[in-house]
Amino acid sequence: MEICILNPYFYPYKGGTEKVLLEVYGRLAKRHNITVLTSTVPGRNVHHTDEIKGIKVVRLKTHQYSLPGLPLPFESFEGLNEAIMKTGAELHHINNRYQYFYFNMQAVKQTGKLCLTIHNSLPTNINAPTDFFGYLYDVAWGRRIMHGADLITGVSKSAIESTVPESERRKAHVVYNGVDYKNFRRHPKSSPKVAKIIEELGFKGTTIICNGRFVPQKGQIYLMQAMSMISEHGDMPNLLLVGKGPMEGRLRAEAAALGINMQMRSDIGDERLPYYYSACDIAVAPSLYEPASLAVLEGMSCGLPVVASRVGGLPEMVGRCGIYSKPKDPESIASGISEILSDPKKVHRMGQQARRRMIERHSWDKIAKQYEELFLNTLRY
């Protein structure tokens, strides 16, 4: 197959969608010709071409426009339609419906078939501007691109059901995100790399890890409030926040006000991240909105029990390997954490179940194969 990927960012950018694309297409590039059309890297805003894991990466000169209240800037690419036509791809794969418009879809449809993946479902509970403009965009244009697509995939059932109109669901398929379970595995706390991280963090006792961008939708504020409630009944656990974002200052101030023993870490590569998970005891995802979460899959692959909000695609990933909390509800989060802390056998059992679930259901090889089969079927008919 000749496949062209359309996404505003690609590696070395390390967002969730970008990780999915690198893992899936790094595997498919061994059997097919893959081209990515994407933005330039900082400091080199000129048209140029790279090769990463066998993938041809065409970086187009990029202009950014920031809009108030939206989590990411809008990207405009010079010569995008010409680049689309030049690839000669049989199938074009759009991964961010907010960045591509009618004239882009027309260029795609002239040369091949169109697949759209729903990585970000219709926004809810993020903030008023994002929720409003996301809904407005989908009504005005997003649904038209879904109508024009030959194939739609979604990273969870929830993402499809909340975003894709019923009239278009006949061509929609769930393809979950994956995890590199060989890399993301549990290491003993006594192992040198994990022991060094524990010493560096200065933590004693139970440690909770929460991995996600420091933005309102990830709900870290509610987790902190929950931890202050746990301290009323015993020792307060430590908190490790992994990520970065505009809320960093507010989160630091909240931790200080609540007396939480918290550390923050950012830009931890996949080669080191499993050791940070292994230094912790519980993974918590207090999200207000979450179509899918690579961080939850990684924590589960490392054998951690999970406390997750019952929102979006989280229940589909966690299954019976965790405890659910209500979004924006510190008491509910505190109750879930306390339930795990009070039952070491449950912790061990949940961790083993979580690890098994990742191996059986979320192998990247399996996920890449699902995409490949859907693409081949789409090109046949």
N, C-alpha and C positions, 0 to 999 in steps of 0.2 A: 504493500500500500504506500501511496504518497500522501502523507498527512501534514497539514499545516495547523499549528497551534496559535491561537490568538489570545494573548493575555498581557495586561499592562506591565507586569513584572515577571522576571524569571531569575533564576540563580545567577549571581550570588545573593540576590534578595531572598530573605529567609522566612517569608510569610507562609501560612498554612497551605494555601492553594499552590504556591510555588514549590513547596516540598512535595505535594502530591504529583505535580506535573513532572518533576525531576525523577521521582521514583518510578512512576508509570512509564514515562517515555524513555527513560534510560534503559528499561527492559525492552520496550517495543522497538527501539532503535537498532537492536541486534538483528531484527528480522524485517524492518520496514524503513523507508526513508522519511525522516522526521525533520520538519523545519518549524522553528518558533519565530513569530514576529512580535517584537516586544520593545520596551523602552531602553534607552541607553543607561550606562552606569554613571554614577556621580564622577564629575571631573573629565568626562569624555563624551560630550553631547554632540557627536557626529555619527553619521551612518557608518556602521562597521559590522563585521561578521565574526562570530566566535564558533568554536565547536566544544560542546560539553557532553561527555558520556555518549559520544556518537551522534548527538543531536546538533543540527545546524541552527545556530542562533543568530538571527538577523536583527540587529538593534537599530531602530529608526530614530532620527533626531526628534527629541521629545520636548513638548511644552507642558508645564504643569499649571493648573488653575485650582487654587484652594477655595472651597465654598464653606461659609460659616456653618458649624454644627455637623458637618460630614466627617466621618472617621479618616478618609483618605482623599488625597487630591484627585481631580480629574486630569487625565492624561490625553494630550493630542499628539498624533504622530505624523510627521511629514512623509508624504509618499506612501501611505498605508495601502490605498487601493491598488496602486501600481505594484507594490510588493506582493499583495494577495494574488493578482493576476499572474505575476512572474513565477510564483512557486509551482504552478501547474498541478496543484494538489487535487486528489480525488475527493478528499474529505477535509473540511475545515472545522476546527474544534474551538469554539468560543467558551471561555471560562469566566468571564465577567460581563454580564449583560448590560451593566451600567456604562461601559466604556465604548460600545460600538453601536452604530446607528444605521439608518435605512440605506444610505449609499454604500456603507461597508457590506451590509448583507447582500445588496445587489451585486457587488463585485464577487462575493463568495458564490452566490447562486449561478453566476455565469460560468464558473470554472468547475464546480463540484458540488458535493452534498454538505449539509451543515449539521453539526452536532453542537448542542448547547448543554453545558453542565451547570446545574444549580448548586454552587458552593455556598452561596449566601441566600437564604430564603427571604421571603418578604419580611422587612424589618418590623419588629415589635419589641416594645419595652427598652429600646436603646436610649433615645431621647426624642423630644417632639420634632425637631427639624429632620432628623434621619428617618424616623417613622413616616412622617408626612411626605417628604420628597421621594422616599423609596416607594411608597404606595402610588404616588402620582406618576413616577417614572414607569412603574410596571403597567399601570392602566394606559398611559399614553404611548409607551413603546415596548416595554419588556414583553408584554403579551403578544405583540406583533412578531417579535423575533422568535418567540416560542411557536407561534403559528407557522412561521417560515422554516423552522428547523425540521430536518428529516428524522432526527433522533434527539431525545432529551434524556439526560441522566441526572440523578440527584444524589447527594451524599448521604441522604437518609430518606425514609418514607415521609417523615415530617416535613422535610424540605420540599418534597414534591407536592404533598397534599396542601400545604399552606401557600404555595406559590404558583403552581401550574394549574390553569383553568381545567375543569373537568373535560371540556371538549378536546383538550390536547393530551390527556393522560394516556391515551391508547398507545402513544409512541414514547412514553416515559418509563424509565427503568431505574431501580435503585442500585447504585454501585457504591458501597461503603468505602471509606478511607482505610488505609492499611497502616501497618507498623512493622518496622524491621525488628522482629522479635529475637533475632540472633544477637543483635547489638543491644536492644533494650531488654536486659535481663537482670535479675537480682544478684548483687554481689554482697558477700558478708560484710557487716559493719566493721569487722576486724581486719578486712583486707586493707593493704597500705593506702590505696587511692581513696577509699571511702573514709577510712580513719583520718586521713589528712584533711578531707573536706569537713568532717565533723569538728575537728580541732580548729580549723580556720573559721567556721561559723561560730564557735564558742557555745554550742548547744549541749545541754544535758537533759536527759529525759525524752519525752515524746516530741516528735517534730512533724508538723503538717506542711506539705508542699502544695502550692497553688501556682500553676504555670499558665500564664496568659498575659496579653497586652494590658497595660494599666489604663483601661478605659472603663466607663461606667457599666457597659454591658457585661463585663466579667464579674462584677459583684463582689470584689475583694473587700469593700467596706463592710458588707454584711457578715462576711467571714470574721473580720476583726471584732465586730460587735459580739458575734457568737462566742469567740474565744474569751472575751471578758466575762461572759456568763458562766463559762466552764470553770473559771478561776474561783468562782464563789463556792464551788463544791470540791475543790482540790487544787492541785498544782496546774497552772496554766501551761498548755503545750507551747512549744516554740513554733514560729511561723517562718517559712522560707517562701518568698515571692520571687518567681522567675519571670522576667519579662522587662518591658520598658514601655513608656507611653506618657501622655500628657498628665495623667493623674499621679505621677510619682510623688510630687511634693505633698499633695493632699493625703496620700496613703501614709507617708512618713509622719505627718502631723497627727493623723488618727491613731497610729500605733503609739506615739509618744503620749497622747492624751489618755489612751486606755491602758498604758503600762504594759504593752505587749512586747515580748522579746522577739523582735523581728529582724530578719536580714533580707536584703534584696540582691539579686544577681541578674545580669543581663548578658546577652551574646555568648551563651554557653553552647558550644557546638555539639552535634550529635555524638561525637566520640567521647565527650565528658558527661553529657547529661544523664546517662544511666547511673553514674556513680553518685550524682546528686539525688536521684530518686532513691537509690539504695541507702543513702544517709538518712532517709525519712521513713515515717511509719504509716502515714495516711495521706492520700491525695484527695483534695477537695476542689470541686468545680461548682462555685456558687453563682453560676451565670444566670443572667436575666433572659438571654437569648443565645441559642447555640444550635445551629443546624447540625454540626458535628464538631468533634474536638480531638485533634491529634494528641494534645497533651493528656487527655484522659486515656486514650489508647496506649500511650507510652507508659503512663503510670501503672496501668493494669498489666502491661507486658512485663514490667519490673516486679510484679507480684504484690502491688499495694492494694489494700482495700480502699474503696472509693465512696465518698459522700458527694452526691451530685444533685443539682437542681432537677426537678422533674419538668424540664422544658425541652422543646425542639427534639433533636435526634439523640440526646443523651440516654434516655431509657433504652433505645434500640442498641446502643453500644454496650452499656453497662449490664443490661439484663438483670440476672439475680446475683451478680458479683459485687453488689454495693448497696448502699442505703440512700434513699432519696429524701431531699428536703424541698421545702417550698421556696420559690424565688423571693428575694427581698424580705426574708423571714429569719432573722438571727436566731430566734428560739428554736426553729425547726433545724437549722444547721447545727446548733449546739447539741440538740437531742441526738442527731445522727452521729456526731463525733463521740459523744459520751457513750452511746450504745456500743461503738467499736472498742473504745478504751476499756469498757467494763467486761469484755469477753475475749480474752486472748485466743481461745480456740476458734472463735468466729473470724478473728483477724486472719489466722493461719489458713482457715478453710476458704475464705473469700479470696485471699491472695493466690492460692493454688488454682481456684476456679477461674479467676481473672486471667492468669497466665495461659491456661488451657484454651480459654475462649479466644485469645488473641492469635494463638498458633492455628487454631482450627478455622477461624472466620476472617481474620484480618491480615493474612500474609500478603505482602506486596506482589508476590508472584501470582497469587490467585486474583488479586484485584486487577493487575495488568492484563491477565488472560480474559477477564470479564469484559474489559474495554475492547480488547482486540476482537472478540467474538461479536460484540454488538456492532463494531465498525464494519466488519466483514459482511454481516447480515444486512446492514444498511446499504452497503454498496451493491449487494446482489439484487436488491428489489427497488 
